[in-house]
């Protein structure tokens, strides 16, 4: 395994222009757009019941509710101020937990919990307490020193007292949505959030023992300029989160209705958008952040960097993680599970989610069971996304045949990357060069047998 910490993606504007095409983010392979309704609750139930007794779990809890609309948002959310919706939702969420628990034939240890949304802190302190109590009732949760428990926070919805309460419940990691600190940009996306409020919440977290804070930013938002985004980046670096996620805004108003509130005229052009990305990469490097992989940066002493270097980093529907040995069970409306060779997604509407549980079945609506070829290609794509390499000897030992022979048809489309110095391919396997890491989505697309010649419906790869 090669060492990664000393290498960073290199910026070449000509290559960026060449490879800036639409493509998947590869939080799974096959990607979620290939899920179908042939995945039944019975199939997922059978998969859960056949887990090995010693298999550890990761739980994802989806809380879909938000107080206000953020115009850029592409998440599955329900905007409402009627708190009664959350009361009913939790009743059904706990019923789903119980049904999943009863399906499992062993008391599997839960080593990772992540709350996402929506806005998880839409729930009251009492409701959060009830939720944690339910988790511990229906699952074997690891002790605090062995558990990673994270929650996505909207700093506008929390206080110092709430941070204290979350820590008491077991939360030891937080992720803060920021996107941009510029007031004009915030006005354009309907998300007003001051630096002071964000700093206050981060200080409260650190005062209560949380030593891992992640911050989400978006480039390509309306009214962003290199000058304004530079100020935001400086403010973020001053706040010093352990991890930073830097996402490209994908304007897809036909799929995400709230994006119709975005003024298209105010969106930065392609050149400016790439300048924003280049600026962020330069500033993060100078500030001591390493490039983990697609969209993600972390401080050099962060666990993700250690996992990247020792080959244990993994990628799933929550992004990069150090818990690749855990099977992921998603709970709540629209939540996605990844268990063995089965991906399943819950019903996307509350009505369908509730109806399934009223019918005494898991609320699985769609998904996919991987074929043998899917598993092979998933192995390649995961290794590229998480290790920037595919070891041919390891591949042959695991799968029983030659990597070079099996993927001979991929050599032609990969030759462009080789010529551009982004990838090397020999008897040892594939190695992504430091410059190539920035184009990792494009490299993975070569091995994606589901992609059509004209890929649409995805965000830009860069």
C-alpha positions in Angstrom: 0.0 0.0 0.0 1.4 3.3 -1.0 1.5 6.3 1.3 -0.9 9.1 0.5 -0.4 11.9 3.0 2.4 13.6 1.1 0.5 13.8 -2.2 -2.3 16.2 -3.2 -4.4 16.5 -6.4 -2.7 18.9 -8.8 -4.6 21.6 -10.6 -4.3 21.6 -14.4 -7.0 23.8 -16.0 -6.8 22.1 -19.3 -7.4 18.7 -17.8 -10.2 20.1 -15.6 -12.0 21.4 -18.7 -11.5 18.1 -20.5 -12.9 15.9 -17.7 -15.6 18.2 -16.2 -18.5 16.0 -17.3 -21.6 14.7 -15.5 -21.0 11.6 -13.5 -22.0 9.6 -10.3 -20.6 10.3 -6.9 -20.2 6.6 -6.2 -21.5 6.4 -2.7 -22.5 2.9 -4.0 -22.0 0.7 -7.0 -24.4 0.2 -8.7 -25.6 3.8 -8.0 -29.0 4.5 -6.5 -30.5 5.6 -9.8 -30.3 1.9 -10.8 -32.4 0.7 -7.9 -35.7 -0.8 -9.0 -39.0 -2.0 -7.4 -38.1 -5.7 -7.7 -36.4 -5.4 -4.3 -39.0 -6.8 -1.9 -39.2 -6.4 1.9 -38.9 -10.2 2.1 -35.6 -10.1 0.2 -34.2 -7.6 2.6 -35.6 -9.4 5.6 -33.9 -12.6 4.5 -30.6 -10.8 4.0 -30.8 -9.3 7.5 -31.7 -12.7 9.1 -28.6 -14.4 7.5 -26.0 -12.0 8.8 -23.1 -13.7 10.5 -23.5 -13.4 14.4 -20.2 -11.5 14.7 -21.2 -8.9 12.1 -21.1 -5.3 13.4 -23.6 -2.7 12.3 -23.8 1.0 11.4 -27.2 2.7 11.8 -28.4 5.7 9.7 -31.4 7.5 11.2 -33.2 9.8 8.8 -35.1 12.8 10.2 -36.9 14.4 7.2 -38.2 17.6 8.8 -37.0 21.2 8.4 -38.3 24.5 9.7 -37.3 26.4 6.6 -36.4 25.8 3.0 -32.9 26.1 1.8 -33.3 26.6 -1.9 -30.2 24.6 -3.0 -31.2 21.5 -1.1 -31.5 18.1 -2.9 -32.2 16.1 0.2 -35.5 14.3 0.9 -37.1 16.7 3.4 -40.5 17.9 4.7 -40.7 21.6 5.5 -43.2 22.2 8.3 -43.6 24.0 11.6 -46.2 21.6 12.8 -44.3 19.6 15.4 -47.1 17.0 15.6 -45.6 15.5 12.4 -42.5 14.5 14.3 -44.5 12.8 17.1 -46.2 10.5 14.6 -43.0 9.9 12.7 -41.1 8.8 15.7 -43.8 6.3 16.6 -43.3 4.6 13.2 -39.5 5.0 13.3 -39.5 3.0 16.6 -41.8 0.4 15.1 -39.3 0.0 12.2 -36.4 -0.3 14.7 -38.3 -3.1 16.5 -39.1 -4.9 13.3 -35.5 -4.8 12.1 -34.3 -5.9 15.5 -36.8 -8.9 15.5 -35.5 -9.8 12.0 -31.9 -10.0 13.1 -31.2 -13.5 14.4 -28.2 -12.3 16.5 -27.6 -9.3 18.8 -25.2 -7.5 16.5 -23.0 -4.8 17.9 -23.8 -1.3 16.7 -20.5 0.6 16.3 -21.6 3.6 14.4 -24.7 5.8 14.4 -25.4 8.7 12.2 -28.4 11.1 12.2 -29.1 12.9 8.9 -32.0 14.7 7.3 -33.7 17.0 6.9 -32.6 18.5 10.1 -32.2 16.0 13.0 -32.2 18.8 15.5 -35.8 19.6 14.4 -36.6 17.1 17.2 -36.9 18.4 20.7 -34.5 17.3 23.5 -37.2 14.9 24.8 -37.7 13.4 21.4 -34.0 12.9 20.9 -33.8 11.2 24.3 -36.7 8.9 23.3 -34.9 8.1 20.0 -31.6 7.2 21.7 -33.5 5.1 24.2 -35.3 3.3 21.4 -32.0 2.6 19.7 -30.5 1.1 22.8 -33.6 -0.9 23.5 -33.7 -2.6 20.1 -30.0 -2.8 19.3 -26.8 -3.7 21.1 -25.0 -0.4 21.1 -21.3 -0.4 21.7 -20.0 1.4 24.8 -19.1 5.1 24.5 -15.4 4.5 24.0 -16.1 2.1 21.0 -19.0 4.0 19.4 -18.9 6.7 16.7 -22.1 8.7 17.0 -22.6 11.7 14.7 -25.4 14.1 14.0 -25.9 16.7 11.3 -26.6 20.1 12.9 -28.1 23.3 11.6 -26.4 25.9 13.9 -29.6 28.0 13.6 -31.6 25.3 15.5 -29.3 24.5 18.4 -28.0 26.1 21.6 -25.2 25.4 24.0 -27.7 23.6 26.2 -28.7 21.4 23.3 -25.1 20.5 22.6 -24.7 19.5 26.2 -27.8 17.3 25.9 -26.6 15.7 22.7 -23.2 14.8 24.3 -25.0 13.3 27.3 -27.0 11.1 24.9 -23.8 9.8 23.3 -23.0 12.1 20.4 -19.3 12.5 19.9 -19.1 13.9 16.3 -21.1 16.7 14.7 -21.4 17.9 11.1 -22.4 21.5 10.5 -24.1 22.8 7.4 -22.6 26.2 6.4 -22.4 26.3 2.6 -21.3 29.9 2.5 -20.9 32.8 5.0 -21.4 35.6 2.5 -24.6 37.5 3.4 -25.7 38.0 -0.2 -25.2 34.4 -1.0 -27.1 33.4 2.1 -30.0 35.6 1.1 -30.0 34.1 -2.4 -30.3 30.5 -1.0 -32.6 31.4 1.9 -30.1 30.3 4.6 -29.1 33.1 6.9 -26.4 32.0 9.3 -23.7 34.1 10.9 -20.1 33.2 11.5 -20.6 34.1 15.2 -23.5 31.7 15.6 -21.5 28.9 14.0 -18.5 29.7 16.1 -20.5 29.6 19.2 -21.9 26.2 18.5 -18.4 24.8 17.6 -17.1 26.3 20.9 -19.9 24.6 22.8 -19.1 21.3 21.1 -15.5 21.5 22.0 -16.2 22.6 25.6 -18.3 19.4 25.9 -15.6 17.1 24.6 -16.5 16.8 20.9 -13.2 16.7 19.1 -14.4 15.9 15.6 -16.3 18.6 13.8 -17.1 18.5 10.1 -18.3 21.4 8.0 -20.1 21.4 4.7 -19.5 24.0 2.0 -20.9 24.3 -1.5 -19.3 26.1 -4.5 -21.3 27.2 -7.5 -24.1 28.9 -5.5 -25.7 32.1 -6.7 -23.8 35.3 -6.3 -20.6 33.5 -5.3 -17.4 35.2 -6.6 -13.8 34.4 -5.9 -13.6 37.4 -3.6 -16.6 36.5 -1.5 -15.8 32.8 -1.4 -12.2 33.6 -0.4 -13.5 35.4 2.7 -15.7 32.4 3.5 -12.8 30.0 3.1 -10.7 32.1 5.4 -13.5 32.2 8.0 -13.8 28.4 7.8 -10.1 27.9 8.2 -10.1 30.2 11.2 -12.9 28.1 12.8 -10.7 25.0 12.2 -13.1 22.1 11.8 -11.4 18.7 11.7 -13.0 17.8 8.4 -14.4 19.8 5.5 -16.8 18.6 2.8 -16.7 20.8 -0.3 -19.6 20.0 -2.7 -20.4 21.2 -6.2 -23.8 22.7 -6.5 -25.8 20.8 -9.1 -28.7 22.8 -10.4 -31.4 20.3 -11.2 -34.7 22.1 -10.7 -36.7 19.5 -12.6 -35.7 16.9 -9.9 -35.6 19.1 -6.9 -38.4 21.6 -6.9 -37.0 24.0 -4.2 -34.2 24.8 -6.6 -36.7 26.6 -8.8 -36.3 29.4 -6.2 -32.7 29.9 -7.4 -32.2 32.7 -9.8 -30.3 31.0 -12.7 -28.9 34.3 -13.8 -27.1 34.7 -10.5 -25.3 31.3 -10.8 -21.5 31.6 -11.5 -20.4 30.5 -14.9 -18.3 27.4 -15.5 -15.0 29.3 -15.4 -15.8 31.1 -12.2 -17.1 27.9 -10.6 -13.8 26.1 -11.3 -11.9 29.1 -10.0 -13.9 28.7 -6.7 -12.8 25.1 -6.5 -9.2 25.8 -7.3 -9.2 28.6 -4.7 -10.6 26.3 -2.0 -8.1 23.5 -2.8 -5.1 26.0 -2.5 -6.3 27.5 0.7 -7.1 24.1 2.4 -3.6 22.8 1.4 -1.9 25.8 2.9 -4.0 25.5 6.1 -2.8 21.9 6.6 -5.8 19.9 5.3 -5.2 16.8 3.2 -7.3 15.7 0.3 -9.1 12.5 1.5 -10.9 11.8 -1.7 -13.8 13.2 -3.7 -15.1 16.4 -2.0 -13.5 15.6 1.3 -10.6 17.2 3.2 -9.3 16.5 6.7 -6.5 17.6 9.0 -3.4 15.5 8.8 -4.0 13.9 12.2 -7.6 13.0 11.5 -8.7 9.3 11.5 -9.8 9.5 7.9 -6.2 10.3 6.8 -4.9 7.3 8.9 -7.6 5.1 7.3 -6.6 6.4 3.8 -3.0 5.5 4.5 -3.5 2.1 5.9 -6.1 1.1 3.3 -9.1 0.8 5.7 -11.1 3.8 4.5 -14.5 3.0 3.1 -17.2 4.8 1.2 -21.0 4.4 1.6 -24.2 6.5 1.4 -22.9 8.8 4.1 -19.6 9.5 2.3 -16.2 8.4 3.5 -16.0 6.4 6.7 -13.6 4.5 8.9 -16.2 1.8 9.6 -16.1 -0.2 6.3 -16.4 -3.5 8.2 -20.0 -2.6 9.4 -23.2 -3.4 7.5 -25.3 -0.2 7.1 -28.9 -0.3 8.1 -30.9 2.8 7.2 -34.0 3.7 9.3 -36.7 6.2 8.5 -38.4 7.5 5.3 -36.2 7.2 2.2 -33.2 5.8 4.2 -30.9 3.4 2.3 -29.4 0.2 3.6 -26.3 -1.6 2.3 -26.2 -5.2 3.7 -24.0 -7.8 2.1 -24.9 -7.8 -1.6 -28.2 -6.0 -1.2 -29.0 -2.3 -1.4 -32.5 -1.3 -0.3 -34.3 2.0 0.1 -37.3 2.8 2.2 -40.4 4.4 0.9 -39.8 8.1 0.0 -43.2 9.5 1.2 -44.5 9.4 4.8 -47.8 8.0 3.6 -46.1 4.9 2.0 -43.7 4.6 4.9 -46.5 4.5 7.4 -48.6 2.2 5.3 -45.9 -0.4 5.1 -45.4 -0.5 8.8 -49.2 -0.6 9.4 -49.1 -3.7 7.1 -46.5 -5.3 9.4 -43.7 -5.2 6.9 -40.5 -3.4 6.5 -41.0 -0.2 4.4 -38.6 -1.3 1.6 -39.7 0.3 -1.7 -36.8 -0.3 -4.1 -33.3 -1.6 -4.3 -31.0 -4.0 -6.1 -29.3 -7.3 -5.5 -25.7 -7.3 -6.9 -24.8 -9.8 -9.5 -21.4 -11.4 -9.5 -20.1 -8.9 -12.1 -21.5 -6.0 -10.0 -19.5 -7.3 -7.0 -16.3 -7.4 -9.0 -16.8 -3.9 -10.4 -17.9 -2.6 -6.9 -14.6 -3.9 -5.6 -12.6 -2.0 -8.2 -14.5 1.2 -7.8 -14.3 1.1 -4.0 -10.6 0.6 -4.2 -10.2 3.4 -6.5 -12.4 5.8 -4.4 -10.8 4.8 -1.1 -7.2 3.7 -1.9 -6.5 5.3 -5.3 -5.3 2.0 -6.6 -6.3 -1.6 -7.5 -3.7 -4.2 -6.6 -3.8 -6.9 -9.3 -2.3 -9.6 -7.0 -4.9 -8.9 -4.3 -7.6 -8.9 -7.0 -6.6 -12.2 -8.5 -6.3 -13.8 -5.0 -9.9 -12.7 -4.2 -11.6 -13.3 -7.4 -9.6 -16.1 -9.0 -8.8 -14.6 -12.4 -6.6 -12.0 -14.0 -7.5 -8.3 -13.5 -5.9 -7.3 -16.8 -7.7 -10.0 -18.8 -11.1 -9.3 -17.3 -10.9 -5.6 -17.8 -9.1 -5.6 -21.2 -12.1 -3.8 -22.8 -11.6 -0.9 -20.3 -8.0 -0.3 -21.4 -9.1 1.7 -24.5 -11.2 4.3 -22.5 -8.6 4.3 -19.7 -5.8 5.1 -22.2 -6.7 8.8 -22.2 -6.1 9.0 -18.5 -2.8 7.1 -18.9 -1.8 9.5 -21.6 -2.7 12.5 -19.5 -0.6 11.2 -16.6 -3.6 10.6 -14.3 -3.4 6.8 -14.1 -0.8 4.1 -14.6 -1.8 0.5 -15.5 0.7 -2.5 -15.6 0.9 -6.0 -14.2 0.8 -4.6 -10.7 -2.6 -3.1 -11.3 -3.9 0.5 -11.4 -2.3 3.4 -9.7 -4.0 6.8 -9.7 -1.3 9.5 -9.7 -1.4 12.5 -7.4 -2.8 14.6 -10.3 -5.3 11.9 -11.1 -6.9 11.8 -7.7 -8.7 14.9 -8.4 -10.4 13.1 -11.4 -11.3 9.9 -9.5 -15.0 10.0 -10.4 -14.0 10.0 -14.1 -11.7 7.1 -13.6 -14.4 5.1 -11.8 -16.8 5.8 -14.6 -14.6 3.7 -16.9 -15.5 0.6 -14.9 -19.2 1.4 -14.5 -21.1 -1.0 -16.8 -24.4 0.8 -16.1 -23.5 4.2 -17.6 -25.0 5.1 -20.9 -22.9 6.9 -23.6 -24.7 10.2 -22.7 -24.7 10.3 -18.9 -27.2 12.8 -17.5 -29.0 13.3 -14.2 -25.7 13.6 -12.2 -23.7 16.5 -11.0 -20.6 17.6 -12.7 -17.6 15.4 -11.9 -15.4 18.4 -11.0 
